Amino acid sequence: MSTELDKELKEAVYDAAPPDDFPMRTRSRGRRVVRALVWVVVVVAIVGAAALFFWRRSHAAPEVSYETAAADRGTIAAKVTATGSLSALLTVQVGSQVSGRVQQLFVDYNSPVTKGEIIAKLDPLLFEAAVQQARAFLLTGQSNLRKDQAQAANMKIIFDRAKNLQASQVIAQSDLDTASANYDAAKAQVDADQSSLESAQAALNQTEVNLGYTTIVSPIDGTVISRNVDVGQTVAASFQSPTLFVIAQDLRRMQVDTNVGEADVGRLTAGMPASFTVDAYPNRQFIGTLRQIRNASQTVQNVVTYDAVINVENSDLVLKPGMTANVTFIAAQKDNVVRLRNSALRFQPDPALLTRIGLSAPPQSSPQEPNRRTLWVLRDGKPVAIAVSTGVSDGTWSELVQGDIKPGDALVSDMTLAPRRGLF
């Protein structure tokens, strides 16, 4: 306590001392005041500048980030894709009308055949025996007919004689009646024999036809693409005709049966070109022509498809029946047109974002004009709404039909606010 008191007394004495160093003390105090004033001015300037910066930042237009896709010039092809399988224009399944054991085969896989050529033969022994039996029945019937015809002729003579005798009152009426009845019975027997003879003839014809069926011939000119029997195998034709061979008429002319979805079938017309590839030749493209769109629909897992048939030339025989074809139809094509990205055509900016950057949303396209769209294009760094009309589309690009768009224009496909970086 005494030390602090002594210190205060010394300072008091110092202050009461004569003003020998008064000027020096005055200058020191002035410099402190000036420095304090400078610091106050600097702080006030910094606070003012910060306030001005934040005020201007809060009232400045927001920064916007754009994703763009440039318009260009080129070709647009509207395509419809489908899958299908190759087959010959005419394919015939050759079967057997009768049952029997396969005795001989005259063709094999890939064998060329002509119409009427023997391609297989069944064992004919049973059918030959049936023919002989039917022929014997026919001969028996013929013999019976001749015998009964002779008997009928005799009955007619007896009847005529009895009629003359009865007219002369030589015999009784009962004898004439008996002769008449016998004659009528003889004629009826002849009619029955004739019917039996016709039945026997029909049976003979049937057995001969069945015997002929043991020889199997090709119904068309073509190529054997399938053989389903071997020598010694028994085929049964009791309920349905078994398929022995499958013959394609001409493998140089084939067709592709494709499954086209109902959403795309309206874009196809008969005569339009089509291209396809097969897995066997992935780097080769084959060309065909759409022949017809069949009206019969197929529904698989609630998906409705239609068979679009394509004619294909196969002169080098590289295409084979059953190959899977990946088909592309060219529904429409435009060359050397201005192309617009579909992502830009689908883009519709947020109205609130447009308001923040000082723009207004354009009117929406009418549903009655589906090809009328509004595009946003960057002009001098700012988005501008331009009305356009579109044509052919391939799913990625669309044709520009009308509108102030030139190749190289940056079409806006997305518009977002850019995030602020840092505190300032």
BALOSE-329016 format. One record per atom (N, C-alpha, C): x, y, z. Coordinates in steps of 0.02 Angstrom, whole numbers, padded with zeros to 5 digits, always signed. Layout:
BEGIN
XYZ ...
This chain:
BEGIN
+00042-00060+00000 +00000+00000+00000 +00044+00063+00000 +00097+00060+00039 +00141+00118+00043 +00177+00130-00023 +00192+00075-00056 +00226+00082-00120 +00181+00118-00171 +00119+00099-00176 +00073+00131-00222 +00063+00205-00203 +00062+00220-00139 +00054+00289-00117 +00114+00331-00136 +00173+00301-00126 +00234+00337-00146 +00233+00352-00220 +00210+00304-00261 +00209+00314-00333 +00162+00370-00352 +00104+00374-00320 +00057+00427-00335 +00085+00496-00315 +00121+00497-00261 +00151+00560-00238 +00203+00584-00287 +00243+00536-00314 +00295+00555-00362 +00263+00582-00425 +00209+00550-00449 +00176+00575-00510 +00147+00644-00498 +00121+00654-00437 +00094+00720-00422 +00149+00773-00420 +00205+00753-00393 +00262+00801-00392 +00285+00814-00463 +00286+00762-00502 +00308+00770-00572 +00263+00817-00610 +00198+00808-00599 +00151+00851-00633 +00157+00923-00609 +00176+00932-00545 +00183+01001-00518 +00251+01032-00531 +00292+00994-00564 +00360+01019-00577 +00357+01077-00627 +00408+01114-00633 +00410+01171-00680 +00404+01146-00751 +00376+01183-00794 +00362+01162-00863 +00424+01164-00908 +00476+01130-00885 +00535+01128-00927 +00524+01083-00988 +00488+01025-00980 +00475+00979-01036 +00403+00982-01062 +00372+01038-01050 +00302+01045-01070 +00292+01039-01145 +00332+01067-01187 +00321+01059-01260 +00326+00987-01283 +00372+00952-01256 +00379+00881-01277 +00318+00841-01258 +00294+00853-01200 +00234+00818-01177 +00174+00837-01219 +00170+00897-01241 +00113+00918-01282 +00114+00885-01350 +00174+00882-01380 +00179+00850-01446 +00160+00776-01442 +00181+00741-01392 +00165+00669-01384 +00089+00658-01378 +00058+00703-01339 -00015+00695-01331 -00051+00709-01397 -00026+00756-01437 -00058+00771-01502 -00052+00713-01551 +00006+00680-01550 +00014+00624-01595 -00035+00568-01577 -00045+00558-01512 -00093+00505-01492 -00163+00522-01515 -00181+00584-01512 -00248+00605-01533 -00256+00595-01608 -00204+00612-01647 -00208+00605-01720 -00215+00532-01739 -00174+00490-01705 -00179+00418-01721 -00248+00391-01705 -00276+00412-01651 -00343+00389-01632 -00395+00410-01685 -00388+00473-01708 -00434+00496-01759 -00427+00457-01824 -00364+00441-01842 -00353+00402-01903 -00385+00333-01898 -00375+00302-01841 -00407+00235-01832 -00483+00239-01835 -00511+00291-01807 -00584+00299-01810 -00607+00306-01882 -00570+00347-01921 -00589+00356-01991 -00584+00291-02030 -00529+00253-02018 -00520+00189-02054 -00576+00140-02037 -00593+00136-01973 -00646+00089-01953 -00712+00109-01984 -00727+00175-01983 -00790+00198-02012 -00791+00183-02087 -00734+00192-02121 -00731+00178-02194 -00742+00104-02208 -00710+00062-02167 -00717-00010-02178 -00790-00031-02167 -00820-00007-02114 -00890-00025-02101 -00935+00001-02156 -00923+00060-02180 -00964+00086-02234 -00956+00047-02299 -00893+00030-02313 -00881-00009-02375 -00915-00077-02371 -00909-00109-02312 -00941-00175-02304 -01017-00169-02311 -01045-00117-02280 -01117-00108-02285 -01138-00096-02357 -01099-00055-02393 -01115-00042-02464 -01110-00106-02505 -01057-00147-02491 -01048-00209-02529 -01106-00257-02519 -01124-00264-02454 -01179-00310-02441 -01245-00284-02468 -01254-00219-02467 -01316-00191-02496 -01319-00204-02571 -01262-00191-02606 -01260-00202-02678 -01266-00277-02694 -01237-00320-02653 -01240-00392-02665 -01312-00417-02657 -01347-00390-02607 -01415-00413-02596 -01463-00388-02650 -01446-00331-02681 -01489-00304-02733 -01465-00319-02804 -01409-00356-02811 -01384-00374-02877 -01423-00433-02906 -01426-00436-02973 -01459-00492-03007 -01421-00557-02993 -01457-00612-02979 -01423-00675-02964 -01386-00703-03025 -01331-00737-03010 -01294-00769-03063 -01329-00834-03083 -01335-00847-03148 -01370-00906-03174 -01321-00949-03213 -01326-01015-03202 -01285-01063-03238 -01328-01096-03292 -01301-01101-03353 -01339-01129-03410 -01305-01192-03437 -01346-01240-03454 -01323-01298-03493 -01351-01289-03564 -01308-01294-03613 -01328-01281-03681 -01310-01338-03728 -01344-01341-03784 -01329-01388-03838 -01334-01350-03903 -01282-01352-03943 -01279-01312-04004 -01323-01342-04058 -01359-01299-04093 -01395-01321-04154 -01344-01332-04209 -01359-01378-04254 -01314-01391-04310 -01354-01409-04372 -01319-01429-04424 -01351-01447-04487 -01330-01518-04505 -01379-01559-04527 -01363-01628-04544 -01425-01666-04566 -01422-01732-04559 -01475-01777-04581 -01513-01804-04520 -01578-01807-04526 -01621-01836-04474 -01661-01893-04505 -01658-01951-04475 -01696-02009-04498 -01738-02035-04441 -01803-02034-04450 -01849-02062-04400 -01853-02137-04411 -01833-02175-04361 -01826-02247-04368 -01875-02283-04321 -01895-02343-04345 -01935-02390-04304 -01895-02455-04302 -01881-02479-04243 -01841-02540-04235 -01886-02597-04212 -01868-02657-04233 -01906-02717-04214 -01860-02777-04223 -01881-02832-04196 -01845-02896-04205 -01891-02945-04240 -01861-02992-04276 -01900-03042-04311 -01857-03102-04328 -01883-03146-04369 -01847-03206-04389 -01855-03216-04464 -01804-03246-04494 -01803-03259-04566 -01837-03325-04581 -01870-03327-04638 -01901-03389-04662 -01907-03384-04738 -01917-03442-04769 -01928-03444-04841 -01997-03416-04857 -02006-03391-04918 -02071-03365-04938 -02124-03419-04934 -02107-03480-04954 -02154-03537-04951 -02118-03596-04920 -02145-03619-04865 -02117-03677-04830 -02172-03730-04824 -02157-03791-04846 -02207-03845-04847 -02184-03901-04799 -02231-03922-04757 -02218-03980-04714 -02246-04042-04749 -02201-04088-04765 -02220-04148-04801 -02231-04203-04750 -02292-04232-04751 -02309-04285-04703 -02328-04349-04737 -02355-04395-04698 -02376-04460-04723 -02451-04468-04710 -02487-04490-04762 -02559-04501-04755 -02574-04569-04724 -02526-04614-04724 -02538-04682-04698 -02484-04698-04647 -02500-04747-04605 -02451-04770-04556 -02409-04826-04586 -02348-04831-04562 -02305-04884-04586 -02233-04873-04566 -02191-04919-04584 -02120-04916-04568 -02083-04885-04626 -02036-04839-04610 -01997-04806-04662 -01949-04857-04692 -01957-04869-04756 -01914-04918-04790 -01853-04886-04821 -01861-04827-04853 -01805-04794-04886 -01813-04718-04880 -01756-04684-04875 -01753-04611-04878 -01707-04593-04937 -01731-04549-04979 -01693-04531-05039 -01662-04462-05035 -01679-04423-04983 -01651-04355-04975 -01631-04346-04903 -01590-04294-04892 -01567-04278-04825 -01570-04203-04816 -01543-04179-04760 -01541-04107-04749 -01505-04071-04807 -01534-04013-04826 -01505-03969-04878 -01507-04000-04947 -01543-04056-04956 -01547-04086-05022 -01594-04046-05066 -01573-04028-05128 -01620-03997-05175 -01667-04048-05203 -01731-04030-05209 -01781-04076-05235 -01822-04040-05288 -01854-04080-05330 -01900-04053-05381 -01970-04081-05368 -02019-04046-05395 -02088-04067-05386 -02099-04136-05415 -02129-04182-05375 -02143-04250-05397 -02086-04299-05384 -02030-04275-05360 -01973-04320-05346 -01987-04362-05284 -01970-04427-05288 -01979-04472-05231 -01927-04455-05178 -01952-04441-05117 -01905-04422-05064 -01904-04474-05008 -01956-04518-05004 -01956-04571-04953 -02005-04624-04974 -01998-04683-04943 -02043-04738-04960 -02056-04778-04897 -02121-04793-04884 -02141-04835-04829 -02145-04908-04852 -02142-04953-04805 -02147-05024-04821 -02216-05037-04851 -02221-05062-04914 -02287-05069-04947 -02319-05138-04940 -02288-05185-04904 -02313-05254-04905 -02385-05258-04882 -02401-05227-04826 -02470-05231-04800 -02519-05199-04849 -02499-05146-04881 -02544-05111-04927 -02551-05150-04993 -02499-05183-05014 -02505-05225-05073 -02552-05284-05059 -02547-05313-04999 -02593-05367-04981 -02665-05342-04979 -02674-05282-04953 -02742-05254-04951 -02768-05243-05022 -02726-05223-05068 -02747-05214-05137 -02767-05281-05168 -02728-05331-05156 -02744-05397-05183 -02810-05423-05154 -02820-05413-05091 -02883-05434-05059 -02942-05397-05089 -02935-05331-05097 -02989-05291-05125 -03003-05311-05197 -02949-05328-05234 -02959-05350-05303 -02996-05417-05305 -02981-05462-05257 -03016-05526-05254 -03090-05516-05238 -03105-05470-05192 -03175-05455-05178 -03210-05427-05239 -03174-05387-05278 -03204-05360-05338 -03219-05416-05388 -03173-05463-05396 -03185-05519-05442 -03243-05562-05419 -03248-05573-05354 -03304-05611-05327 -03370-05575-05341 -03369-05511-05332 -03430-05473-05346 -03450-05476-05419 -03399-05472-05462 -03414-05477-05534 -03444-05545-05551 -03417-05598-05521 -03444-05666-05534 -03515-05672-05509 -03528-05647-05449 -03596-05650-05422 -03644-05610-05466 -03620-05554-05491 -03664-05513-05533 -03681-05551-05597 -03632-05582-05629 -03646-05618-05690 -03693-05678-05676 -03683-05713-05621 -03726-05770-05604 -03797-05746-05592 -03805-05692-05554 -03873-05668-05539 -03906-05637-05600 -03866-05609-05644 -03896-05584-05707 -03923-05641-05749 -03885-05696-05749 -03911-05755-05786 -03973-05783-05753 -03974-05784-05687 -04033-05808-05651 -04093-05762-05665 -04080-05697-05668 -04135-05650-05681 -04161-05659-05752 -04117-05672-05799 -04139-05684-05868 -04182-05747-05872 -04164-05799-05835 -04204-05861-05834 -04272-05848-05803 -04273-05807-05747 -04336-05791-05715 -04381-05751-05762 -04351-05710-05803 -04392-05671-05850 -04424-05718-05902 -04387-05769-05926 -04415-05817-05975 -04472-05855-05943 -04463-05877-05882 -04515-05915-05847 -04577-05871-05838 -04565-05807-05818 -04621-05762-05808 -04659-05750-05874 -04622-05738-05929 -04655-05727-05993 -04696-05789-06015 -04668-05848-06005 -04705-05909-06023 -04768-05916-05982 -04761-05903-05916 -04819-05910-05872 -04873-05861-05892 -04852-05802-05912 -04902-05752-05932 -04940-05774-05994 -04906-05804-06042 -04941-05828-06102 -04987-05887-06085 -04963-05931-06043 -05005-05989-06025 -05066-05967-05985 -05057-05919-05943 -05115-05896-05904 -05166-05861-05949 -05140-05827-06002 -05188-05796-06049 -05228-05849-06086 -05200-05908-06095 -05236-05963-06129 -05274-06007-06078 -05274-05985-06018 -05309-06021-05964 -05280-06091-05954 -05214-06096-05965 -05183-06162-05956 -05160-06171-05884 -05134-06116-05852 -05111-06120-05783 -05152-06072-05742 -05146-06083-05679 -05184-06042-05633 -05150-05974-05623 -05189-05927-05597 -05161-05859-05585 -05107-05861-05532 -05110-05906-05486 -05060-05911-05434 -04991-05930-05462 -04991-05973-05513 -04927-05990-05544 -04896-05930-05578 -04940-05888-05610 -04913-05827-05640 -04885-05780-05588 -04919-05775-05532 -04896-05731-05478 -04829-05755-05451 -04821-05819-05444 -04758-05847-05419 -04701-05832-05467 -04713-05840-05531 -04662-05826-05581 -04643-05752-05581 -04693-05709-05571 -04679-05637-05569 -04637-05620-05507 -04653-05649-05450 -04615-05636-05389 -04543-05660-05396 -04535-05718-05424 -04467-05743-05434 -04426-05698-05480 -04458-05673-05530 -04424-05628-05578 -04404-05562-05543 -04450-05534-05503 -04434-05473-05467 -04376-05484-05417 -04376-05541-05384 -04321-05556-05337 -04254-05563-05372 -04256-05592-05432 -04194-05599-05470 -04167-05531-05491 -04212-05486-05512 -04189-05419-05531 -04161-05381-05470 -04193-05389-05412 -04168-05357-05352 -04099-05383-05334 -04089-05447-05344 -04024-05476-05329 -03970-05448-05375 -03989-05438-05438 -03941-05408-05485 -03923-05338-05462 -03972-05298-05441 -03958-05231-05416 -03912-05233-05355 -03925-05281-05310 -03883-05288-05251 -03812-05307-05271 -03805-05350-05319 -03739-05370-05342 -03702-05311-05373 -03738-05270-05409 -03706-05211-05438 -03681-05163-05384 -03722-05154-05331 -03700-05111-05275 -03639-05140-05241 -03639-05206-05230 -03582-05237-05199 -03520-05232-05243 -03532-05236-05309 -03476-05230-05355 -03446-05160-05352 -03488-05108-05349 -03463-05040-05343 -03426-05029-05277 -03453-05059-05223 -03419-05054-05158 -03350-05087-05161 -03347-05145-05193 -03284-05179-05199 -03235-05139-05242 -03262-05106-05294 -03219-05065-05336 -03192-05006-05296 -03235-04976-05255 -03213-04920-05213 -03160-04942-05163 -03171-05001-05134 -03122-05026-05086 -03055-05038-05120 -03058-05063-05182 -02996-05074-05219 -02961-05008-05234 -03001-04959-05254 -02971-04893-05267 -02938-04865-05204 -02971-04873-05147 -02944-04847-05085 -02878-04881-05067 -02876-04945-05073 -02815-04982-05057 -02759-04963-05105 -02777-04951-05169 -02725-04930-05216 -02699-04860-05200 -02745-04816-05178 -02724-04749-05157 -02678-04754-05097 -02697-04794-05047 -02654-04803-04988 -02586-04832-05007 -02587-04877-05055 -02524-04904-05078 -02482-04849-05110 -02516-04806-05147 -02479-04750-05177 -02450-04702-05125 -02485-04695-05068 -02460-04651-05015 -02397-04677-04982 -02381-04739-04992 -02319-04765-04964 -02258-04736-05000 -02269-04708-05059 -02216-04673-05095 -02228-04598-05084 -02181-04565-05049 -02188-04494-05030 -02147-04453-05079 -02180-04404-05110 -02147-04362-05160 -02147-04289-05137 -02102-04251-05166 -02098-04179-05150 -02154-04142-05186 -02192-04100-05151 -02246-04062-05183 -02222-04000-05220 -02160-03978-05207 -02135-03917-05237 -02061-03925-05255 -02036-03879-05294 -01964-03872-05304 -01935-03834-05245 -01881-03858-05217 -01853-03823-05161 -01794-03859-05130 -01784-03845-05066 -01728-03874-05028 -01754-03902-04962 -01731-03961-04946 -01751-03993-04883 -01714-03958-04826 -01751-03927-04780 -01719-03894-04724 -01728-03932-04659 -01771-03985-04660 -01780-04025-04600 -01801-04095-04619 -01772-04145-04584 -01791-04215-04592 -01804-04243-04523 -01864-04270-04512 -01885-04290-04446 -01890-04365-04436 -01871-04406-04485 -01876-04479-04479 -01812-04511-04502 -01804-04575-04483 -01747-04616-04505 -01774-04682-04533 -01732-04717-04569 -01751-04782-04597 -01765-04830-04539 -01821-04866-04546 -01842-04913-04494 -01890-04884-04444 -01897-04819-04443 -01943-04788-04396 -02014-04796-04420 -02059-04808-04373 -02130-04816-04389 -02166-04751-04378 -02203-04729-04428 -02242-04668-04423 -02315-04688-04416 -02350-04652-04373 -02421-04666-04360 -02463-04607-04383 -02509-04621-04427 -02552-04569-04454 -02624-04579-04434 -02635-04606-04374 -02703-04622-04353 -02743-04560-04338 -02712-04510-04304 -02748-04451-04283 -02729-04389-04324 -02665-04382-04341 -02643-04326-04382 -02583-04347-04423 -02574-04311-04477 -02520-04329-04523 -02453-04310-04492 -02408-04358-04482 -02342-04341-04454 -02300-04304-04506 -02260-04256-04482 -02216-04218-04526 -02150-04255-04535 -02136-04274-04597 -02074-04309-04612 -02019-04261-04634 -02036-04212-04676 -01987-04165-04703 -02018-04095-04702 -01973-04045-04699 -01992-03975-04710 -01952-03951-04769 -01987-03927-04821 -01955-03906-04883 -01969-03832-04895 -01915-03794-04905 -01921-03723-04923 -01918-03717-04998 -01964-03677-05025 -01970-03674-05098 -01908-03644-05131 -01886-03584-05107 -01830-03550-05140 -01795-03508-05088 -01736-03529-05067 -01698-03492-05016 -01665-03430-05043 -01669-03418-05108 -01641-03356-05136 -01688-03297-05127 -01749-03312-05109 -01798-03260-05094 -01830-03278-05027 -01818-03235-04978 -01840-03250-04910 -01882-03192-04883 -01906-03200-04822 -01944-03147-04790 -01926-03144-04716 -01937-03085-04687 -01926-03075-04615 -01994-03058-04585 -02014-03096-04535 -02075-03082-04497 -02055-03046-04433 -02074-02983-04427 -02055-02943-04369 -02115-02929-04325 -02101-02913-04262 -02153-02894-04214 -02147-02820-04200 -02192-02780-04228 -02191-02707-04221 -02245-02687-04171 -02226-02646-04122 -02272-02623-04072 -02327-02580-04100 -02384-02581-04066 -02442-02542-04091 -02429-02468-04092 -02382-02443-04051 -02367-02371-04051 -02330-02351-04114 -02295-02398-04147 -02255-02381-04206 -02286-02405-04272 -02337-02449-04268 -02361-02480-04329 -02394-02428-04375 -02420-02374-04347 -02451-02322-04388 -02401-02283-04430 -02336-02289-04415 -02285-02253-04452 -02258-02293-04511 -02282-02355-04518 -02257-02398-04571 -02307-02402-04628 -02282-02407-04689 -02324-02416-04748 -02291-02467-04793 -02333-02504-04830 -02307-02555-04876 -02265-02521-04929 -02208-02553-04945 -02162-02528-04996 -02104-02488-04969 -02106-02471-04904 -02051-02431-04877 -01989-02475-04866 -01929-02446-04871 -01868-02487-04863 -01857-02505-04790 -01819-02559-04780 -01801-02581-04714 -01731-02612-04717 -01693-02606-04664 -01627-02637-04660 -01625-02678-04597 -01581-02728-04597 -01576-02771-04538 -01507-02803-04536 -01490-02826-04478 -01428-02864-04467 -01446-02930-04433 -01402-02978-04441 -01409-03043-04407 -01346-03055-04367 -01353-03096-04314 -01296-03109-04271 -01239-03143-04307 -01254-03181-04359 -01201-03217-04395 -01156-03169-04434 -01184-03111-04456 -01145-03062-04493 -01158-02993-04463 -01131-02979-04403 -01148-02917-04368 -01125-02854-04404 -01075-02859-04447 -01049-02800-04481 -01078-02791-04551 -01126-02832-04570 -01156-02827-04636 -01229-02806-04629 -01249-02760-04670 -01318-02736-04669 -01355-02763-04730 -01413-02792-04718 -01454-02819-04772 -01513-02773-04783 -01534-02768-04846 -01587-02722-04865 -01648-02762-04888 -01707-02740-04869 -01769-02771-04890 -01823-02719-04901 -01882-02743-04919 -01940-02700-04931 -02000-02726-04893 -02034-02681-04858 -02093-02701-04819 -02149-02721-04867 -02170-02785-04864 -02223-02810-04908 -02292-02797-04881 -02304-02812-04818 -02371-02802-04789 -02366-02800-04714 -02418-02770-04684 -02427-02770-04612 -02490-02810-04598 -02483-02867-04568 -02541-02911-04558 -02584-02886-04501 -02649-02893-04511 -02697-02866-04463 -02704-02908-04400 -02683-02970-04402 -02688-03012-04343 -02638-02989-04291 -02662-02972-04231 -02618-02948-04178 -02596-03004-04132 -02541-02992-04098 -02515-03039-04048 -02505-03000-03984 -02527-03028-03928 -02521-02996-03863 -02478-03039-03818 -02420-03011-03798 -02374-03046-03753 -02359-02999-03696 -02378-03020-03634 -02368-02980-03574 -02397-02910-03582 -02459-02909-03607 -02498-02848-03616 -02468-02800-03668 -02423-02824-03709 -02394-02784-03764 -02422-02811-03829 -02455-02766-03867 -02487-02785-03930 -02438-02771-03987 -02425-02821-04029 -02381-02813-04086 -02415-02839-04148 -02389-02818-04206 -02414-02840-04271 -02356-02866-04313 -02372-02913-04356 -02321-02944-04399 -02311-02902-04461 -02252-02871-04467 -02233-02834-04527 -02186-02879-04567 -02206-02897-04628 -02170-02945-04669 -02126-02908-04719 -02062-02926-04721 -02012-02893-04763 -01986-02943-04815 -01986-02924-04878 -01956-02965-04931 -01882-02952-04933 -01843-03007-04940 -01770-03002-04939 -01742-03045-04995 -01694-03017-05032 -01657-03056-05082 -01598-03090-05048 -01589-03154-05063 -01536-03194-05032 -01499-03232-05087 -01474-03195-05137 -01443-03228-05194 -01380-03266-05177 -01344-03244-05125 -01282-03279-05106 -01294-03332-05053 -01357-03341-05032 -01377-03394-04986 -01342-03391-04919 -01323-03331-04897 -01292-03325-04831 -01344-03323-04775 -01404-03301-04791 -01458-03300-04741 -01491-03368-04738 -01506-03389-04678 -01535-03455-04668 -01600-03449-04628 -01647-03495-04641 -01711-03493-04604 -01699-03497-04529 -01737-03456-04493 -01734-03457-04420 -01687-03406-04390 -01646-03373-04430 -01600-03322-04403 -01640-03264-04374 -01613-03236-04320 -01643-03178-04288 -01620-03114-04323 -01668-03073-04343 -01653-03011-04379 -01670-02951-04335 -01623-02905-04330 -01633-02841-04296 -01648-02789-04349 -01712-02770-04354 -01737-02732-04411 -01744-02658-04393 -01728-02616-04442 -01737-02543-04436 -01776-02519-04497 -01833-02488-04484 -01873-02457-04537 -01858-02382-04538 -01849-02354-04597 -01840-02282-04604 -01909-02252-04618 -01941-02227-04566 -02008-02199-04573 -02007-02133-04610 -01955-02092-04599 -01949-02027-04633 -01876-02006-04628 -01853-01967-04676 -01784-01945-04676 -01779-01877-04710 -01741-01831-04678 -01728-01764-04705 -01653-01752-04704 -01627-01728-04761 -01556-01715-04768 -01542-01640-04767 -01484-01621-04740 -01460-01553-04741 -01511-01504-04711 -01534-01520-04651 -01582-01477-04616 -01551-01454-04550 -01577-01399-04524 -01555-01375-04458 -01585-01421-04405 -01541-01446-04361 -01562-01495-04312 -01561-01463-04242 -01613-01478-04204 -01621-01453-04136 -01619-01511-04087 -01583-01502-04032 -01581-01553-03981 -01649-01560-03947 -01672-01622-03940 -01737-01632-03908 -01735-01613-03834 -01677-01618-03803 -01672-01597-03733 -01687-01523-03725 -01666-01482-03775 -01682-01410-03773 -01755-01398-03788 -01785-01439-03831 -01856-01431-03846 -01899-01449-03786 -01876-01497-03746 -01915-01517-03687 -01906-01470-03628 -01855-01427-03629 -01840-01385-03572 -01892-01331-03562 -01916-01325-03500 -01962-01272-03480 -01936-01242-03415 -01912-01179-03416 -01882-01149-03356 -01934-01136-03302 -01909-01131-03241 -01951-01116-03183 -01974-01043-03188 -02039-01030-03187 -02062-00960-03192 -02033-00916-03137 -02025-00943-03076 -01997-00903-03021 -01925-00883-03036 -01887-00928-03067 -01818-00911-03085 -01817-00858-03139 -01862-00863-03188 -01865-00811-03240 -01881-00743-03210 -01926-00742-03160 -01944-00679-03128 -01883-00649-03092 -01843-00690-03059 -01785-00666-03022 -01733-00635-03068 -01728-00662-03130 -01677-00634-03176 -01708-00583-03223 -01770-00564-03209 -01801-00510-03247 -01832-00530-03312 -01852-00594-03319 -01884-00617-03380 -01954-00642-03364 -01995-00647-03416 -02062-00674-03407 -02070-00737-03448 -02110-00783-03422 -02120-00846-03457 -02162-00836-03519 -02144-00866-03576 -02184-00860-03637 -02247-00901-03631 -02297-00889-03673 -02359-00930-03671 -02344-01002-03689 -02381-01049-03658 -02373-01120-03671 -02399-01138-03741 -02368-01190-03770 -02390-01214-03836 -02459-01245-03830 -02498-01236-03883 -02566-01264-03884 -02563-01339-03897 -02604-01380-03861 -02605-01452-03875 -02626-01468-03946 -02662-01422-03979 -02682-01433-04048 -02624-01424-04097 -02569-01397-04073 -02509-01387-04114 -02449-01418-04080 -02446-01485-04081 -02391-01519-04045 -02322-01504-04072 -02318-01481-04135 -02252-01466-04164 -02230-01394-04152 -02271-01355-04118 -02252-01287-04100 -02220-01289-04031 -02158-01264-04027 -02121-01265-03964 -02091-01196-03950 -02067-01187-03889 -02030-01127-03869 -01960-01147-03849 -01911-01120-03883 -01840-01133-03867 -01810-01073-03832 -01764-01087-03786 -01726-01034-03753 -01655-01036-03781 -01634-00979-03809 -01569-00974-03842 -01529-00919-03808 -01464-00933-03796 -01421-00883-03767 -01399-00834-03821 -01418-00772-03812 -01398-00717-03857 -01363-00664-03814 -01299-00652-03828 -01259-00604-03788 -01260-00623-03714 -01258-00687-03700 -01255-00710-03631 -01321-00711-03595 -01376-00693-03628 -01441-00692-03596 -01489-00739-03633 -01533-00773-03596 -01580-00818-03629 -01636-00779-03662 -01652-00802-03724 -01706-00771-03762 -01754-00826-03785 -01818-00816-03775 -01869-00865-03794 -01886-00855-03868 -01883-00910-03906 -01897-00908-03978 -01947-00964-03994 -02001-00947-04029 -02051-00996-04050 -02026-01031-04113 -02031-01097-04115 -02009-01136-04172 -02062-01188-04189 -02057-01213-04251 -02098-01270-04273 -02049-01326-04292 -02065-01387-04272 -02021-01443-04284 -02054-01493-04332 -02011-01535-04361 -02034-01586-04408 -02013-01655-04387 -01974-01688-04429 -01952-01757-04417 -01907-01759-04356 -01915-01811-04315 -01873-01820-04256 -01849-01892-04253 -01786-01900-04231 -01759-01967-04223 -01750-01986-04150 -01780-01947-04104 -01774-01961-04033 -01720-01920-04000 -01669-01898-04037 -01615-01856-04010 -01617-01787-04042 -01628-01785-04107 -01631-01722-04144 -01700-01714-04174 -01719-01651-04186 -01781-01635-04221 -01766-01584-04275 -01803-01590-04329 -01795-01544-04386 -01826-01477-04370 -01790-01423-04385 -01817-01356-04379 -01855-01339-04443 -01919-01328-04437 -01960-01309-04495 -01968-01234-04500 -01977-01202-04442 -01986-01129-04441 -01961-01103-04375 -01926-01045-04377 -01900-01015-04317 -01832-00983-04328 -01816-00932-04288 -01753-00894-04296 -01697-00930-04259 -01678-00988-04285 -01623-01027-04257 -01574-01042-04314 -01510-01032-04299 -01458-01046-04348 -01409-01097-04321 -01375-01134-04364 -01325-01181-04340 -01273-01146-04297 -01257-01176-04240 -01209-01147-04194 -01242-01111-04136 -01307-01094-04141 -01341-01062-04085 -01341-01107-04024 -01329-01076-03965 -01328-01114-03902 -01399-01120-03876 -01426-01180-03878 -01494-01193-03855 -01491-01213-03782 -01530-01180-03741 -01529-01193-03668 -01568-01256-03654 -01534-01303-03619 -01568-01365-03599 -01577-01369-03523 -01545-01322-03486 -01555-01319-03413 -01533-01251-03389 -01566-01227-03337 -01552-01161-03310 -01558-01164-03234 -01503-01150-03199 -01503-01153-03126 -01466-01093-03098 -01482-01075-03035 -01446-01022-03000 -01377-01046-02981 -01324-01005-02996 -01257-01023-02977 -01247-01010-02903 -01216-01055-02865 -01206-01044-02793 -01156-00988-02780 -01168-00948-02726 -01122-00894-02707 -01060-00924-02675 -01002-00897-02692 -00940-00924-02666 -00912-00878-02612 -00895-00908-02555 -00865-00871-02501 -00913-00824-02465 -00885-00787-02417 -00926-00741-02378 -00945-00680-02419 -00898-00657-02460 -00909-00597-02500 -00928-00613-02571 
